[in-house]
Amino acid sequence: MYTLRKNYYPYASPFDPCPPIPVKSYPTPPNLYLGFQPYGLPQFSPKEALCSGTLWPVFYDPYYNPYEKPLREER
């Protein structure tokens, strides 16, 4: 199973004057994991497609900032 967000652990020098960020992450686009576009993919409605920026939900990838706290905590 693939993930749309990858993590890596940068080197933190003991002489670095700033506190390090131990884990950094970066997004990967969904089209990396789909070799070709198969026939019969589900489609958004025209209004949803304009709002999301793509016609197919498989290629929809909203950006979430991993360093911001969520607006609402899940319980």
Phi and psi restraints in degrees (range 20) as a CNS / XPLOR table:
assign (resid 1 and name C) (resid 2 and name N)
       (resid 2 and name CA) (resid 2 and name C) 1.0 -97.4 20.0 2
assign (resid 2 and name N) (resid 2 and name CA)
       (resid 2 and name C) (resid 3 and name N) 1.0 161.8 20.0 2
assign (resid 2 and name C) (resid 3 and name N)
       (resid 3 and name CA) (resid 3 and name C) 1.0 -124.5 20.0 2
assign (resid 3 and name N) (resid 3 and name CA)
       (resid 3 and name C) (resid 4 and name N) 1.0 149.4 20.0 2
assign (resid 3 and name C) (resid 4 and name N)
       (resid 4 and name CA) (resid 4 and name C) 1.0 -85.2 20.0 2
assign (resid 4 and name N) (resid 4 and name CA)
       (resid 4 and name C) (resid 5 and name N) 1.0 -7.4 20.0 2
assign (resid 4 and name C) (resid 5 and name N)
       (resid 5 and name CA) (resid 5 and name C) 1.0 -127.5 20.0 2
assign (resid 5 and name N) (resid 5 and name CA)
       (resid 5 and name C) (resid 6 and name N) 1.0 124.1 20.0 2
assign (resid 5 and name C) (resid 6 and name N)
       (resid 6 and name CA) (resid 6 and name C) 1.0 -104.9 20.0 2
assign (resid 6 and name N) (resid 6 and name CA)
       (resid 6 and name C) (resid 7 and name N) 1.0 152.7 20.0 2
assign (resid 6 and name C) (resid 7 and name N)
       (resid 7 and name CA) (resid 7 and name C) 1.0 -120.1 20.0 2
assign (resid 7 and name N) (resid 7 and name CA)
       (resid 7 and name C) (resid 8 and name N) 1.0 149.2 20.0 2
assign (resid 7 and name C) (resid 8 and name N)
       (resid 8 and name CA) (resid 8 and name C) 1.0 -143.8 20.0 2
assign (resid 8 and name N) (resid 8 and name CA)
       (resid 8 and name C) (resid 9 and name N) 1.0 158.6 20.0 2
assign (resid 8 and name C) (resid 9 and name N)
       (resid 9 and name CA) (resid 9 and name C) 1.0 -115.4 20.0 2
assign (resid 9 and name N) (resid 9 and name CA)
       (resid 9 and name C) (resid 10 and name N) 1.0 99.8 20.0 2
assign (resid 9 and name C) (resid 10 and name N)
       (resid 10 and name CA) (resid 10 and name C) 1.0 -73.1 20.0 2
assign (resid 10 and name N) (resid 10 and name CA)
       (resid 10 and name C) (resid 11 and name N) 1.0 157.5 20.0 2
assign (resid 10 and name C) (resid 11 and name N)
       (resid 11 and name CA) (resid 11 and name C) 1.0 -68.7 20.0 2
assign (resid 11 and name N) (resid 11 and name CA)
       (resid 11 and name C) (resid 12 and name N) 1.0 134.0 20.0 2
assign (resid 11 and name C) (resid 12 and name N)
       (resid 12 and name CA) (resid 12 and name C) 1.0 -114.2 20.0 2
assign (resid 12 and name N) (resid 12 and name CA)
       (resid 12 and name C) (resid 13 and name N) 1.0 113.4 20.0 2
assign (resid 12 and name C) (resid 13 and name N)
       (resid 13 and name CA) (resid 13 and name C) 1.0 -74.7 20.0 2
assign (resid 13 and name N) (resid 13 and name CA)
       (resid 13 and name C) (resid 14 and name N) 1.0 144.0 20.0 2
assign (resid 13 and name C) (resid 14 and name N)
       (resid 14 and name CA) (resid 14 and name C) 1.0 -69.8 20.0 2
assign (resid 14 and name N) (resid 14 and name CA)
       (resid 14 and name C) (resid 15 and name N) 1.0 -14.8 20.0 2
assign (resid 14 and name C) (resid 15 and name N)
       (resid 15 and name CA) (resid 15 and name C) 1.0 -98.8 20.0 2
assign (resid 15 and name N) (resid 15 and name CA)
       (resid 15 and name C) (resid 16 and name N) 1.0 5.1 20.0 2
assign (resid 15 and name C) (resid 16 and name N)
       (resid 16 and name CA) (resid 16 and name C) 1.0 -70.7 20.0 2
assign (resid 16 and name N) (resid 16 and name CA)
       (resid 16 and name C) (resid 17 and name N) 1.0 127.3 20.0 2
assign (resid 16 and name C) (resid 17 and name N)
       (resid 17 and name CA) (resid 17 and name C) 1.0 -74.7 20.0 2
assign (resid 17 and name N) (resid 17 and name CA)
       (resid 17 and name C) (resid 18 and name N) 1.0 -18.5 20.0 2
assign (resid 17 and name C) (resid 18 and name N)
       (resid 18 and name CA) (resid 18 and name C) 1.0 -101.7 20.0 2
assign (resid 18 and name N) (resid 18 and name CA)
       (resid 18 and name C) (resid 19 and name N) 1.0 150.4 20.0 2
assign (resid 18 and name C) (resid 19 and name N)
       (resid 19 and name CA) (resid 19 and name C) 1.0 -67.5 20.0 2
assign (resid 19 and name N) (resid 19 and name CA)
       (resid 19 and name C) (resid 20 and name N) 1.0 132.5 20.0 2
assign (resid 19 and name C) (resid 20 and name N)
       (resid 20 and name CA) (resid 20 and name C) 1.0 -77.3 20.0 2
assign (resid 20 and name N) (resid 20 and name CA)
       (resid 20 and name C) (resid 21 and name N) 1.0 156.6 20.0 2
assign (resid 20 and name C) (resid 21 and name N)
       (resid 21 and name CA) (resid 21 and name C) 1.0 -92.6 20.0 2
assign (resid 21 and name N) (resid 21 and name CA)
       (resid 21 and name C) (resid 22 and name N) 1.0 111.6 20.0 2
assign (resid 21 and name C) (resid 22 and name N)
       (resid 22 and name CA) (resid 22 and name C) 1.0 -67.7 20.0 2
assign (resid 22 and name N) (resid 22 and name CA)
       (resid 22 and name C) (resid 23 and name N) 1.0 -34.4 20.0 2
assign (resid 22 and name C) (resid 23 and name N)
       (resid 23 and name CA) (resid 23 and name C) 1.0 -128.1 20.0 2
assign (resid 23 and name N) (resid 23 and name CA)
       (resid 23 and name C) (resid 24 and name N) 1.0 126.3 20.0 2
assign (resid 23 and name C) (resid 24 and name N)
       (resid 24 and name CA) (resid 24 and name C) 1.0 -112.6 20.0 2
assign (resid 24 and name N) (resid 24 and name CA)
       (resid 24 and name C) (resid 25 and name N) 1.0 150.8 20.0 2
assign (resid 24 and name C) (resid 25 and name N)
       (resid 25 and name CA) (resid 25 and name C) 1.0 -133.7 20.0 2
assign (resid 25 and name N) (resid 25 and name CA)
       (resid 25 and name C) (resid 26 and name N) 1.0 158.6 20.0 2
assign (resid 25 and name C) (resid 26 and name N)
       (resid 26 and name CA) (resid 26 and name C) 1.0 -146.5 20.0 2
assign (resid 26 and name N) (resid 26 and name CA)
       (resid 26 and name C) (resid 27 and name N) 1.0 147.7 20.0 2
assign (resid 26 and name C) (resid 27 and name N)
       (resid 27 and name CA) (resid 27 and name C) 1.0 -85.2 20.0 2
assign (resid 27 and name N) (resid 27 and name CA)
       (resid 27 and name C) (resid 28 and name N) 1.0 151.0 20.0 2
assign (resid 27 and name C) (resid 28 and name N)
       (resid 28 and name CA) (resid 28 and name C) 1.0 -120.1 20.0 2
assign (resid 28 and name N) (resid 28 and name CA)
       (resid 28 and name C) (resid 29 and name N) 1.0 140.7 20.0 2
assign (resid 28 and name C) (resid 29 and name N)
       (resid 29 and name CA) (resid 29 and name C) 1.0 -72.9 20.0 2
assign (resid 29 and name N) (resid 29 and name CA)
       (resid 29 and name C) (resid 30 and name N) 1.0 147.0 20.0 2
assign (resid 29 and name C) (resid 30 and name N)
       (resid 30 and name CA) (resid 30 and name C) 1.0 -66.0 20.0 2
assign (resid 30 and name N) (resid 30 and name CA)
       (resid 30 and name C) (resid 31 and name N) 1.0 -22.8 20.0 2
assign (resid 30 and name C) (resid 31 and name N)
       (resid 31 and name CA) (resid 31 and name C) 1.0 -70.5 20.0 2
assign (resid 31 and name N) (resid 31 and name CA)
       (resid 31 and name C) (resid 32 and name N) 1.0 -10.7 20.0 2
assign (resid 31 and name C) (resid 32 and name N)
       (resid 32 and name CA) (resid 32 and name C) 1.0 -67.9 20.0 2
assign (resid 32 and name N) (resid 32 and name CA)
       (resid 32 and name C) (resid 33 and name N) 1.0 -27.3 20.0 2
assign (resid 32 and name C) (resid 33 and name N)
       (resid 33 and name CA) (resid 33 and name C) 1.0 -102.3 20.0 2
assign (resid 33 and name N) (resid 33 and name CA)
       (resid 33 and name C) (resid 34 and name N) 1.0 2.6 20.0 2
assign (resid 33 and name C) (resid 34 and name N)
       (resid 34 and name CA) (resid 34 and name C) 1.0 -117.5 20.0 2
assign (resid 34 and name N) (resid 34 and name CA)
       (resid 34 and name C) (resid 35 and name N) 1.0 107.3 20.0 2
assign (resid 34 and name C) (resid 35 and name N)
       (resid 35 and name CA) (resid 35 and name C) 1.0 -58.7 20.0 2
assign (resid 35 and name N) (resid 35 and name CA)
       (resid 35 and name C) (resid 36 and name N) 1.0 -45.4 20.0 2
assign (resid 35 and name C) (resid 36 and name N)
       (resid 36 and name CA) (resid 36 and name C) 1.0 -146.7 20.0 2
assign (resid 36 and name N) (resid 36 and name CA)
       (resid 36 and name C) (resid 37 and name N) 1.0 164.8 20.0 2
assign (resid 36 and name C) (resid 37 and name N)
       (resid 37 and name CA) (resid 37 and name C) 1.0 -86.1 20.0 2
assign (resid 37 and name N) (resid 37 and name CA)
       (resid 37 and name C) (resid 38 and name N) 1.0 109.2 20.0 2
assign (resid 37 and name C) (resid 38 and name N)
       (resid 38 and name CA) (resid 38 and name C) 1.0 -73.4 20.0 2
assign (resid 38 and name N) (resid 38 and name CA)
       (resid 38 and name C) (resid 39 and name N) 1.0 162.5 20.0 2
assign (resid 38 and name C) (resid 39 and name N)
       (resid 39 and name CA) (resid 39 and name C) 1.0 -73.3 20.0 2
assign (resid 39 and name N) (resid 39 and name CA)
       (resid 39 and name C) (resid 40 and name N) 1.0 151.5 20.0 2
assign (resid 39 and name C) (resid 40 and name N)
       (resid 40 and name CA) (resid 40 and name C) 1.0 76.3 20.0 2
assign (resid 40 and name N) (resid 40 and name CA)
       (resid 40 and name C) (resid 41 and name N) 1.0 24.5 20.0 2
assign (resid 40 and name C) (resid 41 and name N)
       (resid 41 and name CA) (resid 41 and name C) 1.0 -68.6 20.0 2
assign (resid 41 and name N) (resid 41 and name CA)
       (resid 41 and name C) (resid 42 and name N) 1.0 143.2 20.0 2
assign (resid 41 and name C) (resid 42 and name N)
       (resid 42 and name CA) (resid 42 and name C) 1.0 -64.6 20.0 2
assign (resid 42 and name N) (resid 42 and name CA)
       (resid 42 and name C) (resid 43 and name N) 1.0 151.3 20.0 2
assign (resid 42 and name C) (resid 43 and name N)
       (resid 43 and name CA) (resid 43 and name C) 1.0 -124.8 20.0 2
assign (resid 43 and name N) (resid 43 and name CA)
       (resid 43 and name C) (resid 44 and name N) 1.0 150.8 20.0 2
assign (resid 43 and name C) (resid 44 and name N)
       (resid 44 and name CA) (resid 44 and name C) 1.0 -72.4 20.0 2
assign (resid 44 and name N) (resid 44 and name CA)
       (resid 44 and name C) (resid 45 and name N) 1.0 161.3 20.0 2
assign (resid 44 and name C) (resid 45 and name N)
       (resid 45 and name CA) (resid 45 and name C) 1.0 -69.9 20.0 2
assign (resid 45 and name N) (resid 45 and name CA)
       (resid 45 and name C) (resid 46 and name N) 1.0 161.6 20.0 2
assign (resid 45 and name C) (resid 46 and name N)
       (resid 46 and name CA) (resid 46 and name C) 1.0 -56.5 20.0 2
assign (resid 46 and name N) (resid 46 and name CA)
       (resid 46 and name C) (resid 47 and name N) 1.0 -39.2 20.0 2
assign (resid 46 and name C) (resid 47 and name N)
       (resid 47 and name CA) (resid 47 and name C) 1.0 -67.4 20.0 2
assign (resid 47 and name N) (resid 47 and name CA)
       (resid 47 and name C) (resid 48 and name N) 1.0 -44.6 20.0 2
assign (resid 47 and name C) (resid 48 and name N)
       (resid 48 and name CA) (resid 48 and name C) 1.0 -64.2 20.0 2
assign (resid 48 and name N) (resid 48 and name CA)
       (resid 48 and name C) (resid 49 and name N) 1.0 -36.6 20.0 2
assign (resid 48 and name C) (resid 49 and name N)
       (resid 49 and name CA) (resid 49 and name C) 1.0 -64.4 20.0 2
assign (resid 49 and name N) (resid 49 and name CA)
       (resid 49 and name C) (resid 50 and name N) 1.0 -39.9 20.0 2
assign (resid 49 and name C) (resid 50 and name N)
       (resid 50 and name CA) (resid 50 and name C) 1.0 -67.1 20.0 2
assign (resid 50 and name N) (resid 50 and name CA)
       (resid 50 and name C) (resid 51 and name N) 1.0 -36.8 20.0 2
assign (resid 50 and name C) (resid 51 and name N)
       (resid 51 and name CA) (resid 51 and name C) 1.0 -72.2 20.0 2
assign (resid 51 and name N) (resid 51 and name CA)
       (resid 51 and name C) (resid 52 and name N) 1.0 -35.6 20.0 2
assign (resid 51 and name C) (resid 52 and name N)
       (resid 52 and name CA) (resid 52 and name C) 1.0 -91.2 20.0 2
assign (resid 52 and name N) (resid 52 and name CA)
       (resid 52 and name C) (resid 53 and name N) 1.0 -18.9 20.0 2
assign (resid 52 and name C) (resid 53 and name N)
       (resid 53 and name CA) (resid 53 and name C) 1.0 89.3 20.0 2
assign (resid 53 and name N) (resid 53 and name CA)
       (resid 53 and name C) (resid 54 and name N) 1.0 5.8 20.0 2
assign (resid 53 and name C) (resid 54 and name N)
       (resid 54 and name CA) (resid 54 and name C) 1.0 -150.7 20.0 2
assign (resid 54 and name N) (resid 54 and name CA)
       (resid 54 and name C) (resid 55 and name N) 1.0 154.9 20.0 2
assign (resid 54 and name C) (resid 55 and name N)
       (resid 55 and name CA) (resid 55 and name C) 1.0 -84.6 20.0 2
assign (resid 55 and name N) (resid 55 and name CA)
       (resid 55 and name C) (resid 56 and name N) 1.0 -26.3 20.0 2
assign (resid 55 and name C) (resid 56 and name N)
       (resid 56 and name CA) (resid 56 and name C) 1.0 -109.7 20.0 2
assign (resid 56 and name N) (resid 56 and name CA)
       (resid 56 and name C) (resid 57 and name N) 1.0 130.8 20.0 2
assign (resid 56 and name C) (resid 57 and name N)
       (resid 57 and name CA) (resid 57 and name C) 1.0 -62.7 20.0 2
assign (resid 57 and name N) (resid 57 and name CA)
       (resid 57 and name C) (resid 58 and name N) 1.0 -24.0 20.0 2
assign (resid 57 and name C) (resid 58 and name N)
       (resid 58 and name CA) (resid 58 and name C) 1.0 -62.4 20.0 2
assign (resid 58 and name N) (resid 58 and name CA)
       (resid 58 and name C) (resid 59 and name N) 1.0 -33.3 20.0 2
assign (resid 58 and name C) (resid 59 and name N)
       (resid 59 and name CA) (resid 59 and name C) 1.0 -93.9 20.0 2
assign (resid 59 and name N) (resid 59 and name CA)
       (resid 59 and name C) (resid 60 and name N) 1.0 0.1 20.0 2
assign (resid 59 and name C) (resid 60 and name N)
       (resid 60 and name CA) (resid 60 and name C) 1.0 -76.5 20.0 2
assign (resid 60 and name N) (resid 60 and name CA)
       (resid 60 and name C) (resid 61 and name N) 1.0 126.3 20.0 2
assign (resid 60 and name C) (resid 61 and name N)
       (resid 61 and name CA) (resid 61 and name C) 1.0 -142.3 20.0 2
assign (resid 61 and name N) (resid 61 and name CA)
       (resid 61 and name C) (resid 62 and name N) 1.0 91.0 20.0 2
assign (resid 61 and name C) (resid 62 and name N)
       (resid 62 and name CA) (resid 62 and name C) 1.0 -71.8 20.0 2
assign (resid 62 and name N) (resid 62 and name CA)
       (resid 62 and name C) (resid 63 and name N) 1.0 152.1 20.0 2
assign (resid 62 and name C) (resid 63 and name N)
       (resid 63 and name CA) (resid 63 and name C) 1.0 -91.8 20.0 2
assign (resid 63 and name N) (resid 63 and name CA)
       (resid 63 and name C) (resid 64 and name N) 1.0 128.7 20.0 2
assign (resid 63 and name C) (resid 64 and name N)
       (resid 64 and name CA) (resid 64 and name C) 1.0 -122.8 20.0 2
assign (resid 64 and name N) (resid 64 and name CA)
       (resid 64 and name C) (resid 65 and name N) 1.0 130.3 20.0 2
assign (resid 64 and name C) (resid 65 and name N)
       (resid 65 and name CA) (resid 65 and name C) 1.0 -77.4 20.0 2
assign (resid 65 and name N) (resid 65 and name CA)
       (resid 65 and name C) (resid 66 and name N) 1.0 117.3 20.0 2
assign (resid 65 and name C) (resid 66 and name N)
       (resid 66 and name CA) (resid 66 and name C) 1.0 -73.2 20.0 2
assign (resid 66 and name N) (resid 66 and name CA)
       (resid 66 and name C) (resid 67 and name N) 1.0 -14.8 20.0 2
assign (resid 66 and name C) (resid 67 and name N)
       (resid 67 and name CA) (resid 67 and name C) 1.0 -93.8 20.0 2
assign (resid 67 and name N) (resid 67 and name CA)
       (resid 67 and name C) (resid 68 and name N) 1.0 -11.5 20.0 2
assign (resid 67 and name C) (resid 68 and name N)
       (resid 68 and name CA) (resid 68 and name C) 1.0 -88.4 20.0 2
assign (resid 68 and name N) (resid 68 and name CA)
       (resid 68 and name C) (resid 69 and name N) 1.0 147.4 20.0 2
assign (resid 68 and name C) (resid 69 and name N)
       (resid 69 and name CA) (resid 69 and name C) 1.0 -73.8 20.0 2
assign (resid 69 and name N) (resid 69 and name CA)
       (resid 69 and name C) (resid 70 and name N) 1.0 145.6 20.0 2
assign (resid 69 and name C) (resid 70 and name N)
       (resid 70 and name CA) (resid 70 and name C) 1.0 -62.6 20.0 2
assign (resid 70 and name N) (resid 70 and name CA)
       (resid 70 and name C) (resid 71 and name N) 1.0 147.3 20.0 2
assign (resid 70 and name C) (resid 71 and name N)
       (resid 71 and name CA) (resid 71 and name C) 1.0 -67.6 20.0 2
assign (resid 71 and name N) (resid 71 and name CA)
       (resid 71 and name C) (resid 72 and name N) 1.0 -35.7 20.0 2
assign (resid 71 and name C) (resid 72 and name N)
       (resid 72 and name CA) (resid 72 and name C) 1.0 -129.1 20.0 2
assign (resid 72 and name N) (resid 72 and name CA)
       (resid 72 and name C) (resid 73 and name N) 1.0 129.2 20.0 2
assign (resid 72 and name C) (resid 73 and name N)
       (resid 73 and name CA) (resid 73 and name C) 1.0 -77.3 20.0 2
assign (resid 73 and name N) (resid 73 and name CA)
       (resid 73 and name C) (resid 74 and name N) 1.0 135.8 20.0 2
assign (resid 73 and name C) (resid 74 and name N)
       (resid 74 and name CA) (resid 74 and name C) 1.0 -83.1 20.0 2
assign (resid 74 and name N) (resid 74 and name CA)
       (resid 74 and name C) (resid 75 and name N) 1.0 134.6 20.0 2
